[in-house]
């Protein structure tokens, strides 16, 4: 176990990565907002396979939260995160301040169309501008050869992929599978907000999603299946923001050219918003 070297400024991070780059080491980045769990650690493991050096960023990015959202309440535990990263032999942690990432007078935005349209954007219109901006900054700071993002935030993964492609950012964007609790709930830093009763109910989200996948694969019409799934979620106490079948590559509507399909869902349980998705 080695404690990761902590870099709090972009200059420090670049200086630390320079020697590795000069000897031709491959660098992987795992962008996170901290409150690390097994889902994040699976991204770190994937990064290890892909590269010689792994940088994990920990930054709760204010620009992707709306004023009424949980920016202040978002779980933060730097010491615990660093211990976990140490156990996974991560050499470098990039932990900038808000001021380092967004200095006085900051005036630039990054907006991605295409896959960012609908789904999350219909309910959190600020979200992908904030994600695209911070991920651009993180990738430009570290200039990694690869960056790993979880499929749990599937729309985010598609948006980041499109952004990297459109802006010719020379980083390969890799998606890693969702890690689930034994009862199927997708791991998320926000699961800590759930009360014990809500936590038990939360397992019905992946269960109902999986059943919908099976029925659609079994040949039933999506237009029949999804409204029933929505009703079942509502009967268990979820307030559903969206439950949709989309093209898994473009996130547009499913067409004759569609090669992969995904069901994506966002639903509230009390004050906690859960998202999940599954390939069909
Ligand atoms: O998925 C997350 O944790 C965040 O949206 C990300 C990609 C680290 C950007 O802040």
Boltz pocket constraint, residues with backbone or C-beta under 6 A from the ligand:
constraints:
  - pocket:
      binder: B
      contacts: [[A, 31], [A, 32], [A, 33], [A, 59], [A, 61], [A, 64], [A, 131], [A, 134], [A, 135], [A, 153], [A, 156]]
      max_distance: 6.0
